[in-house]
Amino acid sequence: MARSAAPSLTGRYRIADTITEGAGAGQVNSFDIELQQAGDAVSGGNSEIRVTGQIDGNTVRAQFVQPALGYSGTFTWNLQGSSGSGTFTSSVPNSGVSQITRL
């Protein structure tokens, strides 16, 4: 069975994370980032956050670092068109729901 082509993620996005467990529960943090894609690899970010990951079908699994704060973690998004939803975990420590939307 042939793999379908990875969706194109090159562009500007807003990540909105709602913390559901751990430090800051109930807060929403958002980041406007620029992503670049090469094959099934994706990377990018802004001055606050750097993201690198892989696309597998309609799922993106990515790691992030926030160098100025010393935090790291993971995103998992299930894509539908130009947006996606899923989860995040962070070394803060906290975790929750994550949305990514093309700007």
LINCORHU-V754125 format. One record per pair of residues at least 12 apart in sequence whose ideal C-beta (glycine too) atoms are under 6 Angstrom apart, sorted by the first residue. I is the first residue (numbers start at 1). J is the second residue. If there is no record, write none. Layout:
i=I j=J
i=I j=J
This chain:
i=6 j=40
i=6 j=55
i=7 j=79
i=9 j=35
i=9 j=37
i=9 j=42
i=10 j=36
i=10 j=37
i=11 j=102
i=12 j=34
i=12 j=103
i=13 j=33
i=13 j=35
i=13 j=100
i=13 j=102
i=14 j=30
i=14 j=32
i=14 j=101
i=14 j=103
i=15 j=31
i=15 j=100
i=16 j=30
i=16 j=99
i=17 j=29
i=17 j=88
i=17 j=96
i=17 j=98
i=18 j=96
i=18 j=97
i=19 j=94
i=19 j=96
i=20 j=96
i=21 j=95
i=22 j=93
i=22 j=94
i=23 j=92
i=23 j=94
i=24 j=94
i=31 j=49
i=33 j=45
i=33 j=46
i=40 j=54
i=40 j=55
i=49 j=64
i=49 j=66
i=50 j=65
i=51 j=64
i=58 j=79
i=59 j=78
i=60 j=77
i=61 j=76
i=62 j=75
i=71 j=90
i=71 j=91
i=71 j=92
i=72 j=91
i=73 j=89
i=73 j=90
i=73 j=91
i=74 j=89
i=75 j=88
i=75 j=98
i=77 j=100
i=82 j=102
i=83 j=101
i=84 j=100
i=85 j=99
i=86 j=98
